[in-house]
Amino acid sequence: MQLALLYCLNNTILIYIFTKKDIDLFVGIVLIVLAIGDNFSVSKRYLNTSISDVDRDADRISNLVSLGFMDENEDRLAYNSFEPKELSLLPPQMPSVTDRYILSNETPSINGFEKKKGAFLKGMENHFYYGAMENEKVKNLIAEFGVLNQNTNYRVFTLGNPFNETTTSYYHKSIGGYHGAKLKRYQELIDFRVGKEAVFIQQNINRLGLGVFENTPTLNMLNTKYVVLNPEQSPVQNTSAMGNAWFVSNLIRVSDANAEIISLSDSTLNLSTTAVVHNQFKGVKNILNPDQKAEIRMVKYGANSIEYSSRSVTSQHAIFSEIYYPKGWNCYINGKLTSNFRANYILRGVTVPAGENKIEWRFEPQSFYKAKTASLIGSTLLLLSCLFVFGIGLKPLFGNKK
């Protein structure tokens, strides 16, 4: 901190030196040397090539050799730069036993997996980063998990400290993960339901086996397909996970948020057929004679757009295993903006008409578009102001010429 303050002070004085010519040149040179010295100390701290760092990187490569991702003759590498090329092209998180199990378990459900993997590898050839990669095992690893993420949408829950770890999210969509400012409702769900269900699993998995998931309705509606007890062991597969979206035939109305979240603890409530809806969504009515054979499935997943297709002979209430966020996510059915509602305290719901439908959720936050417009206006005014001031400054130079 002291060095940073000294650096700022030096720069301030240097600017003054260049604007005032009555300062001794020797003083200016001394201050410049001090500023450069401070830069060297910072650079050495962040670009350290000491022997301890080399040993650390060598140990990492040795581990990769033992896992089979690098050949034996790559184990003794010369380090001629601060970050060896061989390391910079390796994934920062190598797959665990759990990751590999999930990959092998999900691969059969992906149509044309090998063909998609080949296309992924071909795309890597012209990529500015992956194009330089020579390790075929690592390239295949990246391609396999890339295809897995593009063609599946399960979630993984790692027990222990799930909301302060990030390794799960590297290869899978995670229930946990760290964020310093979670959505309030999701944090409340963690505190009142997810945390308790995690403890219940840890205490009863050996006694109840897969039956333990009959008592984890919140994790089930969040599409938690895999629960990780130990990353170096196979995960437990949750056969009660509800999937990406489903139709419900019953609605339970509640009058406040407390009743919403408390209802998730009701052991008699089957969330796969019943949804809890707040009374503020008055337009959501129970459907008479719902189609018990109705189908809904996800067809495309993206960061700002998610698509589903549905088919039913009557209108249906669809529940989506995604967080309800009305300030950004809008629902379109067959291209038409459609009102939606909150279900089960935190999930999205929408009433789908009879027939075959294309359902699309788009992230369209008005705050972003308004801020973008304001930023454009502000930048334009700033540019015009700078041009005006610049013109005023140049006027005396050209105005005196005759």
Order of alpha helices (4+ residues) and beta strands (2+ residues): alpha-alpha-alpha-alpha-alpha-alpha-alpha-beta-alpha-alpha-alpha-alpha-beta-beta-beta-beta-alpha-beta-beta-beta-beta-beta-beta-beta-beta-beta-alpha
